Amino acid sequence: MKISKRYSGKTRVEMIPLIDVIFLLLATFIFAILSMTIHRGIQVDLPAASTSCVDRKDFTEIGISSEGKIFFDKNEVSEAELLSRLISLRGKSPETKVIIRGDRRAPYERVISVMDLVRRSGIAGLSLETRWKK
C-alpha cells in the first residue's frame, strides 16, 4: 500500500503580501504626518506673488494678523518677548530659519519691525511667505 504525502507538516509565511502591507502602512503614516505639519501658525490671508516658492525645511514661523498682532508658535507675543525668544532660538540652533506669515492687511510698519527683530537676534535666514498667484 502506497501513501502519498501531500502535507509535509511545515507551514510557510508568504513574505510578498506582508511587505506590501507594511509599505502601504508606511506611506499612509507619512502622508498623514505631512498633512499635519504644513500649517504650524495662525490662519492669515497671505498676499499673492507669481514667483512664490515654498521651502519648508527647518523653519520657525512668526505670524502677523491683520490687526498687527504678533504670534510665535501660535501664541501672541510682544516685540520684546519675540526678541528674547528669537535670541534663545538662535543660541540653540545657529542655522535656524524664520518665515514670516503676514496677513496682507497687516500694517506694513509691523511687518518691517518684526523683520528688524529677526535681524537683531542674529538670524540670517529670513523669508516672507506668500501664496501662489495664478
N, C-alpha and C positions, 0 to 999 in steps of 0.2 A: 504494500500500500504506500502510495506516494503522497506526501503532504506538502502543499505549496505554501511558501512563506510570503504572504502579502504585507503583513505588518511586521516590521522589524523591531518595534519597541522603542525606537528613537524618535523624539519629536524635534521639529525644526522651527525656528523663528525666521520668518521672511523679513529680511532687512530693508528691502527697497520700499515697501509701503510705510515702514516705520520711519525711515529717513524722510520720505515725502511729508509725513505728518509733522515731523519736527521742523522742517523748513517752512511749512505753512504757518505753524505757530510762531516761529521766529519773525517771519515777515509781518504777521498781524501785530505782534508786540512792537516792532519797530515803527510801523505806521501809526499806531496808537500813541506812542511816545512823541513822535514828531508832531502830531496834530495838537498835542497838549502844550508843547513848548514854543510855539510860534509867537503867540502874543503874551508877553510877560508883564506888560504895563497896563495903564489905564486906556480906555477907549477914547480915541481922538479922531477928528476928521482931518486927515493928512492932506497937505497941498499936493497937487499933481505936478509931475515933471515927465517929459518924454524920454529922458535919459536915466530914469530911476533904475537903480541896481540894488539888489538885496544881498548883503554879505552879513550873515548872522552867526559868525563863529566867535565864541568867547567875548561877549559884549555885555556891558551894563547899560540898562535903559533908564533914561530920565524922561518923564512925561511932563508936558506943559499943557494945561487945559485952556479952553477958550477964555476963561476968566483970568488967566495968568497964574494959576496955582501950580506949584512945582511938586512933582511926585517922584519919589525914589523907591523902587521895589513896591509899588502900589500904595505907598504911604506918603501923605502930604508932609512936606518938609519946608523949613525956611531956608533962605540963602545961606545963612551961617551954618546951619545943620548940614546942608548939602555939601558945603565946602569941607567940613570936618569928615563926613563920610567918604568923600572922594579922596581926601588925603590918606585916610586909613586904607582905602581900597588900593590906592597906588603903592602904599607900603607893603601890602600883602602880595600884590602881583604887579610888578613894574610894566609889564607888557599889556596891561588891561586896555580895553577899547570901550568907548562910550558912544551910544546912539541917542540922539535927542529926537523924541517923537513929539513935535509941537503941533497943536491944533492950528489949522490955517487961519482961524480968527483970533489967535493968541496975540497979545501985544508984541510988536517987533522988539521993543526995548527989553522985554522979559527974556526973549529967546537969546538976544545978544548978551544979557547979563549972565545967563546960565552957561553960554559958551565961554565967557570970560572966567567963570568959576572953574570950569573944567580945565582950562589952560593954566590958571593959577595953581591948581592942585598938582600940576606936573604931568598930567596925562596927555600924551601926544596923539593918540588915536581917537579922533572925533569925527562923527558923521551925523548928518541930518537925514532922518527918514522921510521919504515921500512915497506916494502911491504912483503907480504907473499910469501915465496919460496916454490914452488911445489916440 
